[in-house]
Amino acid sequence: MSRFRRFLLSQSLLAWVCLMVAPSCVDACNIPVFRYALERWQSDLIEIVVFHDAALTVEQRGIVAGIERESRNHGGTANLQIITRQIDDMTDEDLNTVWKKLSKATKSSLPVVIARSRVGRGQWLNVWSGPLADVNEIELLDSPVRQELASRLLEGDSVVWLVLKSSDEERTESTIQMLTTTLPDVAKKIKIPEGIGLPGSELFSAIPLDIHFSVLTIDPNDPQESFLVNWLKQHSPAAYAKGSPLIVPVFGRGRSLEVLTADILSPTLVKELSVFLCSACSCQVKELNPGFDLLIKTNWEFELYGEEPPEIPATVSASEKNFDEPILLPIPRGSDHETSTKSNELNKVSIRAIATTDRQNERLPPAGSHRLSWLLLMFLGIVVLVVTVAGIKPKS
Protein backbone atom coordinates (compact mmCIF):
# COMPACT_ATOMS: atom_id res chain seq x y z
CA MET A 1 0.00 0.00 0.00
CA SER A 2 1.48 3.38 -0.97
CA ARG A 3 2.05 6.15 1.57
CA PHE A 4 -0.52 8.22 -0.27
CA ARG A 5 -3.25 5.57 0.01
CA ARG A 6 -2.36 4.93 3.65
CA PHE A 7 -2.80 8.64 4.29
CA LEU A 8 -6.26 8.66 2.70
CA LEU A 9 -7.29 5.56 4.64
CA SER A 10 -6.11 7.04 7.93
CA GLN A 11 -8.12 10.21 7.28
CA SER A 12 -11.24 8.16 6.52
CA LEU A 13 -10.82 6.10 9.70
CA LEU A 14 -10.34 9.25 11.75
CA ALA A 15 -13.48 10.83 10.31
CA TRP A 16 -15.47 7.66 10.98
CA VAL A 17 -14.24 7.37 14.59
CA CYS A 18 -15.11 11.03 15.23
CA LEU A 19 -18.65 10.40 14.02
CA MET A 20 -19.01 7.35 16.27
CA VAL A 21 -17.47 8.63 19.52
CA ALA A 22 -17.65 12.43 19.47
CA PRO A 23 -21.25 13.62 19.64
CA SER A 24 -19.97 17.14 20.49
CA CYS A 25 -18.66 17.33 16.96
CA VAL A 26 -22.17 17.32 15.54
CA ASP A 27 -24.10 19.23 18.19
CA ALA A 28 -26.16 22.05 16.72
CA CYS A 29 -24.13 25.25 16.52
CA ASN A 30 -24.91 28.00 14.04
CA ILE A 31 -21.95 30.26 14.84
CA PRO A 32 -19.38 30.48 12.03
CA VAL A 33 -16.14 28.67 12.81
CA PHE A 34 -14.08 31.88 12.82
CA ARG A 35 -16.38 33.60 15.34
CA TYR A 36 -16.75 30.55 17.57
CA ALA A 37 -12.94 30.31 17.76
CA LEU A 38 -12.59 34.02 18.51
CA GLU A 39 -15.03 34.05 21.41
CA ARG A 40 -14.61 30.59 22.93
CA TRP A 41 -11.21 29.06 22.19
CA GLN A 42 -8.24 29.91 24.40
CA SER A 43 -4.96 30.04 22.46
CA ASP A 44 -2.61 27.10 22.97
CA LEU A 45 0.49 27.84 25.04
CA ILE A 46 3.74 27.95 23.07
CA GLU A 47 6.48 26.18 25.01
CA ILE A 48 9.74 28.10 25.50
CA VAL A 49 12.22 25.56 26.88
CA VAL A 50 15.56 26.68 28.31
CA PHE A 51 18.22 23.96 28.53
CA HIS A 52 21.24 24.69 30.75
CA ASP A 53 24.02 22.90 32.59
CA ALA A 54 25.33 25.07 35.43
CA ALA A 55 23.15 27.41 37.41
CA LEU A 56 21.89 30.39 35.41
CA THR A 57 23.67 33.69 35.95
CA VAL A 58 21.89 36.77 37.26
CA GLU A 59 21.63 38.15 33.72
CA GLN A 60 20.29 34.87 32.35
CA ARG A 61 17.72 34.57 35.14
CA GLY A 62 16.62 38.09 34.29
CA ILE A 63 15.96 37.12 30.67
CA VAL A 64 13.95 34.08 31.76
CA ALA A 65 11.99 36.10 34.33
CA GLY A 66 11.23 38.76 31.72
CA ILE A 67 9.71 36.18 29.40
CA GLU A 68 7.81 34.54 32.24
CA ARG A 69 6.21 37.84 33.29
CA GLU A 70 4.67 38.13 29.83
CA SER A 71 3.10 34.67 30.09
CA ARG A 72 -0.65 34.35 30.45
CA ASN A 73 -0.03 32.04 33.43
CA HIS A 74 1.82 34.80 35.30
CA GLY A 75 -0.43 37.79 34.70
CA GLY A 76 0.79 38.65 31.21
CA THR A 77 -1.02 38.40 27.89
CA ALA A 78 1.26 36.16 25.81
CA ASN A 79 0.17 32.57 25.18
CA LEU A 80 3.44 30.97 26.23
CA GLN A 81 4.86 28.76 28.93
CA ILE A 82 8.54 28.94 29.87
CA ILE A 83 10.27 25.80 31.12
CA THR A 84 13.85 25.51 32.41
CA ARG A 85 15.66 22.17 32.46
CA GLN A 86 19.13 21.25 33.65
CA ILE A 87 20.45 18.75 31.11
CA ASP A 88 22.08 16.37 33.62
CA ASP A 89 18.93 16.14 35.75
CA MET A 90 16.01 15.68 33.35
CA THR A 91 13.25 13.22 34.16
CA ASP A 92 10.87 14.34 31.44
CA GLU A 93 11.24 11.78 28.65
CA ASP A 94 9.72 14.05 26.03
CA LEU A 95 12.02 16.99 26.75
CA ASN A 96 14.99 14.65 27.09
CA THR A 97 14.33 13.51 23.51
CA VAL A 98 14.03 17.13 22.40
CA TRP A 99 17.37 17.95 24.01
CA LYS A 100 19.16 14.99 22.42
CA LYS A 101 18.04 16.09 18.95
CA LEU A 102 18.82 19.73 19.67
CA SER A 103 22.30 18.99 21.02
CA LYS A 104 23.20 17.19 17.79
CA ALA A 105 21.88 19.96 15.56
CA THR A 106 23.19 23.06 17.33
CA LYS A 107 26.67 24.37 18.04
CA SER A 108 25.43 27.04 20.41
CA SER A 109 26.82 27.05 23.92
CA LEU A 110 24.47 26.55 26.84
CA PRO A 111 22.01 27.79 27.85
CA VAL A 112 20.02 27.31 24.68
CA VAL A 113 16.35 27.85 23.99
CA ILE A 114 13.88 26.00 21.84
CA ALA A 115 10.40 27.30 21.06
CA ARG A 116 7.83 24.73 20.01
CA SER A 117 4.24 24.91 18.89
CA ARG A 118 1.46 22.35 19.27
CA VAL A 119 0.37 21.21 15.80
CA GLY A 120 -1.90 18.32 16.76
CA ARG A 121 -2.94 16.19 19.69
CA GLY A 122 0.36 15.13 21.24
CA GLN A 123 2.40 16.60 18.37
CA TRP A 124 4.82 19.50 18.47
CA LEU A 125 6.81 21.48 15.89
CA ASN A 126 10.11 23.11 16.84
CA VAL A 127 9.82 26.61 15.42
CA TRP A 128 13.02 28.27 16.65
CA SER A 129 16.18 27.44 18.60
CA GLY A 130 19.23 29.43 19.61
CA PRO A 131 21.23 30.87 22.51
CA LEU A 132 19.29 32.36 25.41
CA ALA A 133 21.14 35.62 24.81
CA ASP A 134 19.51 35.94 21.37
CA VAL A 135 15.92 35.77 22.63
CA ASN A 136 15.61 39.54 23.03
CA GLU A 137 16.87 40.10 19.47
CA ILE A 138 14.39 37.91 17.56
CA GLU A 139 11.15 39.59 18.68
CA LEU A 140 10.02 36.37 20.34
CA LEU A 141 7.03 37.82 22.15
CA ASP A 142 5.68 40.34 19.71
CA SER A 143 6.06 41.95 16.28
CA PRO A 144 4.26 44.53 14.13
CA VAL A 145 2.67 41.89 11.88
CA ARG A 146 1.30 39.92 14.84
CA GLN A 147 -0.13 43.08 16.39
CA GLU A 148 -1.74 44.07 13.09
CA LEU A 149 -3.09 40.54 12.76
CA ALA A 150 -4.68 40.67 16.22
CA SER A 151 -6.10 44.13 15.51
CA ARG A 152 -7.80 42.98 12.31
CA LEU A 153 -9.29 39.89 13.94
CA LEU A 154 -10.66 41.98 16.82
CA GLU A 155 -12.12 44.49 14.36
CA GLY A 156 -14.16 41.76 12.70
CA ASP A 157 -12.08 40.24 9.91
CA SER A 158 -13.29 36.70 9.38
CA VAL A 159 -9.92 35.47 8.13
CA VAL A 160 -6.62 37.27 7.65
CA TRP A 161 -4.54 35.70 4.90
CA LEU A 162 -0.86 36.04 5.80
CA VAL A 163 1.57 35.93 2.88
CA LEU A 164 5.23 35.33 3.63
CA LYS A 165 7.03 36.82 0.65
CA SER A 166 9.69 34.69 -1.05
CA SER A 167 12.82 35.38 -3.05
CA ASP A 168 10.74 35.01 -6.22
CA GLU A 169 9.10 38.43 -6.48
CA GLU A 170 7.01 37.49 -9.51
CA ARG A 171 5.44 34.46 -7.81
CA THR A 172 4.85 36.46 -4.66
CA GLU A 173 3.08 39.28 -6.49
CA SER A 174 1.05 36.79 -8.50
CA THR A 175 -0.08 35.07 -5.29
CA ILE A 176 -1.04 38.35 -3.62
CA GLN A 177 -2.92 39.46 -6.73
CA MET A 178 -4.86 36.19 -6.86
CA LEU A 179 -5.89 36.54 -3.21
CA THR A 180 -6.88 40.20 -3.47
CA THR A 181 -9.06 39.56 -6.50
CA THR A 182 -10.59 36.26 -5.32
CA LEU A 183 -11.42 37.01 -1.68
CA PRO A 184 -13.88 39.94 -2.19
CA ASP A 185 -15.93 37.83 -4.61
CA VAL A 186 -15.90 34.88 -2.22
CA ALA A 187 -17.03 37.10 0.67
CA LYS A 188 -20.04 38.31 -1.30
CA LYS A 189 -21.23 34.76 -1.97
CA ILE A 190 -20.92 33.38 1.58
CA LYS A 191 -24.00 33.73 3.74
CA ILE A 192 -23.90 33.81 7.53
CA PRO A 193 -25.58 30.69 8.95
CA GLU A 194 -29.14 31.11 10.19
CA GLY A 195 -30.02 30.64 13.84
CA ILE A 196 -27.51 33.04 15.44
CA GLY A 197 -28.72 33.80 18.96
CA LEU A 198 -30.45 30.49 19.54
CA PRO A 199 -29.38 28.38 22.56
CA GLY A 200 -25.83 27.17 21.89
CA SER A 201 -25.36 29.80 19.18
CA GLU A 202 -25.17 33.01 21.22
CA LEU A 203 -22.70 35.78 20.44
CA PHE A 204 -21.02 37.43 23.42
CA SER A 205 -18.90 40.27 21.99
CA ALA A 206 -20.03 43.47 20.30
CA ILE A 207 -17.87 42.89 17.22
CA PRO A 208 -20.08 43.01 14.10
CA LEU A 209 -20.65 39.58 12.59
CA ASP A 210 -19.84 39.96 8.93
CA ILE A 211 -17.91 38.11 6.24
CA HIS A 212 -14.74 39.99 5.44
CA PHE A 213 -11.25 38.85 4.42
CA SER A 214 -7.95 40.71 4.21
CA VAL A 215 -4.39 40.04 3.08
CA LEU A 216 -1.37 40.84 5.25
CA THR A 217 2.16 40.44 3.89
CA ILE A 218 5.35 39.59 5.80
CA ASP A 219 8.75 40.83 4.68
CA PRO A 220 11.23 37.99 5.33
CA ASN A 221 14.06 40.54 5.65
CA ASP A 222 12.38 42.54 8.41
CA PRO A 223 14.41 41.87 11.60
CA GLN A 224 11.30 42.54 13.71
CA GLU A 225 9.61 39.55 12.08
CA SER A 226 12.53 37.09 12.26
CA PHE A 227 10.86 34.79 14.80
CA LEU A 228 7.56 34.64 12.89
CA VAL A 229 9.34 34.15 9.55
CA ASN A 230 11.41 31.27 10.91
CA TRP A 231 8.29 29.72 12.44
CA LEU A 232 6.32 29.67 9.19
CA LYS A 233 9.29 28.46 7.16
CA GLN A 234 9.53 25.35 9.34
CA HIS A 235 6.26 24.09 7.86
CA SER A 236 7.52 24.01 4.24
CA PRO A 237 11.27 24.70 4.24
CA ALA A 238 12.02 23.01 0.90
CA ALA A 239 9.26 24.79 -1.03
CA TYR A 240 10.14 28.16 0.47
CA ALA A 241 13.81 27.69 -0.35
CA LYS A 242 12.81 27.16 -3.98
CA GLY A 243 11.00 30.49 -4.12
CA SER A 244 7.42 29.59 -3.20
CA PRO A 245 5.72 32.17 -0.98
CA LEU A 246 3.83 30.75 1.99
CA ILE A 247 0.16 31.52 2.62
CA VAL A 248 -1.49 31.17 6.03
CA PRO A 249 -5.23 31.70 6.63
CA VAL A 250 -5.54 32.93 10.24
CA PHE A 251 -8.76 33.21 12.26
CA GLY A 252 -10.02 33.24 15.86
CA ARG A 253 -7.35 34.31 18.33
CA GLY A 254 -4.47 33.90 15.91
CA ARG A 255 -5.17 30.30 14.91
CA SER A 256 -3.57 29.27 11.62
CA LEU A 257 -5.57 26.76 9.62
CA GLU A 258 -2.54 25.59 7.62
CA VAL A 259 0.66 26.83 5.99
CA LEU A 260 0.11 26.52 2.23
CA THR A 261 2.55 26.91 -0.63
CA ALA A 262 1.78 28.91 -3.75
CA ASP A 263 2.14 25.70 -5.76
CA ILE A 264 -1.13 24.29 -4.45
CA LEU A 265 -3.06 27.52 -3.89
CA SER A 266 -5.85 28.28 -6.37
CA PRO A 267 -9.06 30.34 -6.39
CA THR A 268 -11.01 27.11 -5.83
CA LEU A 269 -8.99 26.17 -2.76
CA VAL A 270 -9.24 29.71 -1.40
CA LYS A 271 -13.01 29.49 -1.74
CA GLU A 272 -13.21 26.06 -0.09
CA LEU A 273 -11.15 27.13 2.93
CA SER A 274 -13.13 30.36 3.26
CA VAL A 275 -16.43 28.46 3.15
CA PHE A 276 -15.19 26.05 5.83
CA LEU A 277 -14.13 28.84 8.19
CA CYS A 278 -17.36 30.80 7.65
CA SER A 279 -19.78 27.89 7.92
CA ALA A 280 -21.56 26.76 11.07
CA CYS A 281 -19.13 25.30 13.60
CA SER A 282 -19.63 21.54 13.24
CA CYS A 283 -17.04 20.57 15.89
CA GLN A 284 -16.82 22.56 19.11
CA VAL A 285 -13.87 20.60 20.50
CA LYS A 286 -10.79 22.61 19.62
CA GLU A 287 -8.34 19.68 19.65
CA LEU A 288 -10.36 17.91 16.96
CA ASN A 289 -10.11 20.88 14.59
CA PRO A 290 -7.17 21.53 12.27
CA GLY A 291 -4.63 24.27 12.83
CA PHE A 292 -2.11 25.71 15.28
CA ASP A 293 -1.94 28.92 17.33
CA LEU A 294 0.58 31.69 16.80
CA LEU A 295 2.35 33.36 19.71
CA ILE A 296 0.61 36.72 20.11
CA LYS A 297 0.78 39.11 23.06
CA THR A 298 -2.83 40.25 23.29
CA ASN A 299 -5.40 40.31 26.09
CA TRP A 300 -8.16 38.72 24.03
CA GLU A 301 -10.69 38.51 26.88
CA PHE A 302 -10.42 42.21 27.70
CA GLU A 303 -10.43 43.30 24.07
CA LEU A 304 -13.53 41.21 23.39
CA TYR A 305 -15.53 41.78 26.56
CA GLY A 306 -14.03 44.63 28.58
CA GLU A 307 -13.78 44.66 32.36
CA GLU A 308 -16.77 42.35 32.94
CA PRO A 309 -16.62 39.31 30.65
CA PRO A 310 -19.88 37.39 30.26
CA GLU A 311 -20.38 33.86 31.50
CA ILE A 312 -19.62 31.82 28.41
CA PRO A 313 -20.28 28.06 28.52
CA ALA A 314 -16.90 26.36 28.78
CA THR A 315 -15.68 24.67 25.63
CA VAL A 316 -15.19 20.99 26.42
CA SER A 317 -11.79 19.59 25.56
CA ALA A 318 -11.26 16.21 23.96
CA SER A 319 -9.65 14.86 27.14
CA GLU A 320 -12.55 16.03 29.32
CA LYS A 321 -15.03 14.28 27.04
CA ASN A 322 -12.97 11.08 27.33
CA PHE A 323 -13.05 10.53 23.59
CA ASP A 324 -11.50 7.30 22.47
CA GLU A 325 -8.22 7.85 20.67
CA PRO A 326 -8.61 6.86 17.02
CA ILE A 327 -6.26 4.10 15.89
CA LEU A 328 -4.63 5.22 12.67
CA LEU A 329 -2.70 3.04 10.27
CA PRO A 330 1.03 3.83 10.46
CA ILE A 331 2.50 5.76 7.57
CA PRO A 332 6.13 4.65 7.09
CA ARG A 333 8.52 7.58 6.94
CA GLY A 334 10.23 7.82 3.60
CA SER A 335 13.51 9.50 2.84
CA ASP A 336 13.85 13.21 3.60
CA HIS A 337 13.60 13.93 -0.11
CA GLU A 338 10.46 11.83 -0.50
CA THR A 339 8.87 13.43 2.55
CA SER A 340 9.56 16.98 1.42
CA THR A 341 8.33 16.43 -2.15
CA LYS A 342 5.07 14.79 -1.07
CA SER A 343 4.20 16.87 1.99
CA ASN A 344 2.55 19.68 0.02
CA GLU A 345 0.33 17.25 -1.87
CA LEU A 346 -0.72 15.53 1.37
CA ASN A 347 -1.53 18.89 2.97
CA LYS A 348 -3.61 19.75 -0.08
CA VAL A 349 -5.63 16.54 0.26
CA SER A 350 -6.13 17.11 4.00
CA ILE A 351 -7.31 20.71 3.56
CA ARG A 352 -9.61 19.81 0.67
CA ALA A 353 -11.12 17.02 2.77
CA ILE A 354 -11.98 19.55 5.47
CA ALA A 355 -13.86 21.80 3.07
CA THR A 356 -15.60 18.87 1.38
CA THR A 357 -16.73 17.40 4.70
CA ASP A 358 -18.14 20.77 5.71
CA ARG A 359 -20.23 21.01 2.55
CA GLN A 360 -21.53 17.49 3.14
CA ASN A 361 -22.53 18.45 6.70
CA GLU A 362 -24.49 21.43 5.34
CA ARG A 363 -26.72 19.03 3.41
CA LEU A 364 -27.61 16.98 6.49
CA PRO A 365 -31.06 17.41 8.11
CA PRO A 366 -31.45 20.21 10.69
CA ALA A 367 -30.81 19.66 14.38
CA GLY A 368 -34.47 18.87 14.99
CA SER A 369 -34.18 15.44 13.36
CA HIS A 370 -31.23 14.45 15.53
CA ARG A 371 -31.70 10.70 15.27
CA LEU A 372 -31.95 10.77 11.47
CA SER A 373 -28.86 12.99 11.33
CA TRP A 374 -26.88 10.44 13.30
CA LEU A 375 -27.95 7.60 11.02
CA LEU A 376 -26.93 9.57 7.95
CA LEU A 377 -23.60 10.54 9.50
CA MET A 378 -22.83 6.94 10.44
CA PHE A 379 -23.80 5.80 6.95
CA LEU A 380 -21.59 8.48 5.38
CA GLY A 381 -18.62 7.42 7.51
CA ILE A 382 -19.05 3.78 6.60
CA VAL A 383 -19.40 4.58 2.89
CA VAL A 384 -16.19 6.66 2.92
CA LEU A 385 -14.35 3.85 4.70
CA VAL A 386 -15.61 1.14 2.34
CA VAL A 387 -14.88 3.16 -0.80
CA THR A 388 -11.37 3.96 0.40
CA VAL A 389 -10.57 0.38 1.32
CA ALA A 390 -12.06 -0.91 -1.94
CA GLY A 391 -9.73 1.34 -3.88
CA ILE A 392 -6.64 -0.25 -2.32
CA LYS A 393 -5.33 -3.08 -4.44
CA PRO A 394 -3.04 -5.71 -2.93
CA LYS A 395 0.56 -5.50 -4.02
CA SER A 396 1.29 -8.11 -6.66
Buried (B, 14 or more C-beta within 10 A) or exposed (E): EEBEBBBBBBBBBBBBBBBBBBEBBBBBBBBBBBBBBBBBBBBBBBBBBBBBEEEBEEEBEEBBEEBBEBBBEBEBBBBBBBEBBBBEEBEEEEBEEBBEEBBEEBEBEBBBBBBBBBBEEEEBBBBBBBBBBBBEEBBBBBBEBBEEBBEBBBEBBBBBBBBBBBEBEEBBEEBBEBBBEBBEEBBEEBEBBEBBEEEBBBBBBEBEBEBBBBBBBBEBEBEBBBBBBBBBBBBBEBBBEBBBBBBBBBBBBBBBBBBBBBBBBEBEBBBBBBBBBBBBBBBBBBBBBBBBBBBBBBEBBEBBBEEEEEEBEEBEBBEEBEBEEBEBEEBEEEEEEEEBEBBBEBBBEBBBBBBEBBEBBEEBEEBEEEEEBBEBBEEBBBEBBEEBEEEEEEEE
